[in-house]
Amino acid sequence: MAPVRAALLSVKGVTRARVTLENHEAIVTFDPKQATVEDLIKAVGEAEGQMFPNQYSAKVKEPQGSN
């Protein structure tokens, strides 16, 4: 999933991105003053669309322990 990680890291304000294929998730550290969740979803969608058109979608996962 290197292209997805690279796409996330290319978003201004992203400082870390870890993508795991096994869990089908990315954990991203970013500055919300410079990037929005929508920016991250768009970057993932564009990267995945280049690799696997119409096969994946990106969404925000609720943090564990949240109500």
C-alpha positions in Angstrom: 0.0 0.0 0.0 3.0 2.3 -0.6 1.0 4.4 -3.1 -1.7 5.1 -0.5 0.9 6.0 2.2 2.7 8.3 -0.3 -0.6 10.0 -1.2 -1.4 10.6 2.4 2.1 12.0 3.1 1.8 14.3 0.1 -1.2 16.1 1.8 0.0 19.4 3.4 -0.1 19.0 7.2 0.3 15.2 7.3 3.3 14.3 9.5 2.8 10.5 9.7 0.9 7.8 7.9 0.9 4.1 8.5 -1.1 1.9 6.2 -1.9 -1.8 6.9 -3.3 -4.0 4.3 -4.3 -6.7 6.8 -6.5 -4.3 8.7 -7.6 -2.3 5.7 -6.8 0.9 7.5 -4.5 3.9 7.7 -3.5 5.7 10.8 -2.6 9.3 10.0 -1.2 12.1 12.1 -2.0 15.5 10.7 -2.4 19.2 11.6 -6.2 20.0 11.3 -5.3 23.6 10.6 -3.5 22.5 7.4 -5.5 19.4 6.3 -9.0 18.2 6.6 -10.4 14.6 6.8 -11.9 15.3 3.4 -8.4 16.0 2.1 -7.2 12.7 3.4 -10.1 10.8 2.0 -9.6 12.4 -1.4 -5.9 11.5 -1.4 -6.6 7.9 -0.6 -9.4 7.7 -3.1 -7.2 9.0 -5.9 -4.3 6.7 -5.0 -6.6 3.6 -4.8 -8.4 4.6 -7.9 -5.2 4.5 -9.8 -4.3 1.1 -8.4 -7.8 -0.5 -8.3 -10.5 1.5 -10.0 -13.9 1.3 -8.3 -12.7 -1.3 -5.8 -12.1 0.7 -2.6 -13.5 3.6 -0.7 -12.1 5.6 2.2 -13.9 6.7 5.4 -13.2 7.8 8.9 -13.2 5.1 11.5 -14.4 6.1 15.0 -11.7 5.9 17.6 -11.8 2.9 19.9 -13.7 3.6 23.1 -15.7 6.5 21.7 -19.5 6.6 22.2 
